[in-house]
Amino acid sequence: MDPDGNAETPESRLAAMGIVLPPPWRDRENRLRAVRSGIHVFMSGHGPIDPVTEEVVVRGKIGDALDLDQGRAAARMSAIFCLGTLKGQVGELSRIVRVVRVLGFINCTSDFEHPTLVMNGFSDLMVEVFGEAGRHTRSVIGVSTLYCNMPVEFEALFEVRD
């Protein structure tokens, strides 16, 4: 049961989808993966990097090595990794009041015209997990390269309750 008395929780929705969250990414000596400030949790960029092995698990430029569906799948995977870090920061995902904002970077060819459709892989999972509170403002930018040729990377801002 979540804090509002609803029987369905973000964790139960994830379980129903067969999704097991990975552990949170580890912080580094000069940067943090997530920072809570007041009622907000600010998430550093998350991409398709396994938080345990720290290996990039999907590589390639969308519109070249990867197609739209592969990019969308990489965005969904990145959302799962982001939620693992978020859960590590707040304890229970039912403490999330809302997904406020997401910024997406899509590694794509210069003629790829649909980076927003790639980002839907991230955004759709937020709505599946948090319901209406998962709908968020967002911006998406097509870029010429990302770390280790990752296809996507996302920053996010969440509102959390005590």
N, C-alpha and C positions, 0 to 999 in steps of 0.2 A: 504494500500500500504506500502511495506517495504522500507527501505532506498535506496535500489537499483532500486526502481521503479517497482518492481514486484507486481502484484495484489494479489497474494496469500501470506499470512503471516503465521507464526507458529500458531498464535491465531486462524486464520480462518481454518487451517488444524485441530487443536484440536476440534473446534466447529463442523466441518464436521464429525468427529469421535464420536461426542457426549460426549466429555471429557470436564468437567468443572474443572479447576485447583483449588485445595484447597488453603487456605491461607498458607503463609510460616510458617515453624516451628519457634517457639520463641527461641531467644538466651537465654543462661544461664549466670549467673554471671561470670563463669570461662571459657566459650567456646562459639563460634559463629557457626551458621549453614552454613554461607557463608561469605567469605571474598573477597573483590575485591582488587587486587593489580595490578596497571597499567592496562594492557589490559586483565587481567585474573580474572576469578572468580573461587575460590577454594571452592568446596562444601564438607562439613563434611559428614560423613556416613549417608545415608538415607535408611531406610528399610520400611516395611509395618506397619508403626506407624502413626495413624491418627494424623495430626498436631493440631487439635482442642482439642481432648480428651486426646491425648498422650497415647492412648491405642494401644498395638500391636494387629493388626486386623487379622493377619495370623501367626499361630504358627506351628512348627513342623519341623522335620528333613526330608530332601528329600532322598528318598530311603527307608523310614520307614513310617512315618505318612502321608507324601505327595509324590505324584508321579511327574514326569517330568513336565507335563502340569500344575499342581498346583504350582510348583516352578516357572515356566515361568510366570504364572499369577501374582504371588507375586512380581516377578522382574518388571513386567510392572507397577503394582501398585506403587512400590517404585519409578519408573521413573516419574510417575505422581506427587507424593509427592515432588520429587526433582525439577521438573519443577515449582511447586508452589513456592518453596523457591527461585529458580532462578528468577522467575518473580518478586517476592518481592524485590530482590536485584537490578535488572536492569531496572525494569519498564515494558518494552515491549520486548517480546522474539525476535522480529525482529532485536534487537540490537546484537544478538548473531551471531558472525562471523562463529564460528565452535565449535563443541564438540571436544575437543582435546584428552582427555584421560579419561577412566573409569576403576576403580579397583573394582572388585566384590568379595565378600566373600559369599560362598555358604555353608550353614549348611547342611551337608550330611553324610550319612553313609560311612564308610571306603571303601566299595565296589562299591559305586556309581561312575561311570566312565564318566559322561557327564555334569560336572558343566558348561562347556561352552554353552551347549544347554539351560540351565536354564538362563544364563546371556543374551541370545538372547532376552528374554522378555524386558530387559532394552534397549539393543542396537537397536532392531527393532523399538521401539517407537521413539528413537532419530532420526532415519532416516525418519520415517513417519512424524515427526514434522518439522525437519530442512532440509530435502532432502539430497543432497550430503554433505552438511556441517555437517550433523549428523553422518556421518561415522567417526569413531574414533579409536585410538589405545586403546587396553584394555588388562588387565590381569585378570585372575580369579583364585581364590584359594578355594579349598574345605577345610572347617574347621569343627572341632568337636562340636562347640557350638557358638551361638551368643546370644546377649542380649535377655532375656525373651524367648529363644528358637525360635527367628525369623528365617525363612528359608533363608533369603538373606539380604545383606547390601551392599551399593555401595557408593564409593567416586567418584567425577567427577571434571574435569577441563574444563572450557569453556573460549573461547576467545570472548571478547565483544568490540564493537565500541561505541564511544561517540555519 
